[in-house]
Every structure is written in structure tokens, then in C-alpha cells.
Amino acid sequence: MVKIVKLGSILLTYCLVAGVLLALVHIKTAPVIEANKASSGEAVMVEILPGMDGGFVQQGEETAFPYWIGYSKPGKRNPGGYIFIALGKGYSSTIETMVGVDINNVITGVKVLFQQETPGMGDKIEEVSPGENDPWFTRQFIGKSVNNTITLAADGGGIDAISGATISSLAVTESIASGLRNLKDALAGKTFPQRTPQPEPEENLMEQLMRQTEEEK
């Protein structure tokens, strides 16, 4: 019995130390990760909506539909296009896609920012075929606008779904179509509600162990 308790105490100590180290690593790396994400986001903006020499200005930051205005010339007087982020519930993750549109609300570029879909199936939304430079799936949206019927081919639209990954394909397609409608409404003066606060993060391993230790005292 004493040996079991001793081994349990050793294991708990190792877990606590590991938890502390992970927390310290997170504290040190979080600012760097956020900076890299911001830099990456700016690069994606330039990629999907090129020619915006005047930069980008975010609108509706705290609302349910934030978007960016791109300016083609310095001085930020005349908009040259817009960018929004589409969120769609896929098979195993929320797929985050950045979409660029020109002044006529025609899609100029699409880039998947985040997805954790099934490897070899849903993650093919980012698959680049040999000899090509961009994913064939997202390329289908370029040239389409809010005036088009943006749905999967099986539903009468012009977007071919990925074989074996209909849910992922539908998530991207519906979120982009919805984003285009929201952008049209936003430019027409519609006010969107405030963004829903994110839920509190779950306890990490160290916090769980510490709580369990306190309860056992």
C-alpha cells in the first residue's frame, strides 16, 4: 500500500512539473504565435485580394460579421475590394476560410486558414494537384458573386464536392455563400449584433491535478 502511494506521489509530481513547463512554454511562445498569425493573415490578404497598395482597414471588429476594406491607393479614400472570414462546421472541425472580393462583390481569391478535417478526406479542401499552384476545390469559387447560386453540384450549383467529404465541402460552400450575403448587407448599412463571447477554456492537466489533490485532502 505504501509503495502504491509513493508511486502515485511520484507520478503526480512528474505531471505537475510537466504541466508547469507546458504553461511556461505557452506563456513564452503565445506572443510569437500571435505575431506570426497576424503576419500570415496580412500575407493571405495580399494573396487573395492583390493590388491593395493602400492597405486594409477592419470594420465591425466586435460584431458577428467583421470584414476588411481594401484600398487600391494610399490615402484610403476609394475602396478597391473587401475581405471576410467564413466559418463553417465541417465533419470534425470548424473550417475557417478567408475570402477576397472585388468592388463588384466578385470573389477574387479564397484561402483556408484553419481546418482539422479527416486526413485524406476532408482535408483535401486544401489539396493542390500536381502541376498546379492552388487547391482545385477553393479555386471553384473564384469569379462567383452574391448573384450566383453558390451551392454544391448535387444541389444544383456549380461547386464540385470532394469525393468522400461532402460535409467538409458543404461547410466551406455554405459559409462562403453566407459571407457574401452578409457582406452585401453590411455594405448596405446593416448593423450586425455583437460577437458572442467565447466560452471559458477548459482546465489544463496541471489545474485538474491540483484540484483533485485539494479534494482528496
Secondary structure, 3 states (H helix, E strand, C coil): CHHHHHHHHHHHHHHHHHHHHHHHHHHHHHHHHHHHHHHHHHHHHHHHCCCCCCEEEEECCCECCCEEEEECCCCCCCEEEEEEEEEEECCCCEEEEEEEEECCCEEEEEEEEECCCCCCCHHHHHCCCCCCCCCHHHHCCCCCECCCCCCEHHHCCCECCCCCCHHHHHHHHHHHHHHHHHHHHHHCCCCCCECCCCCCCCCCHHHHHHHHHHHHC
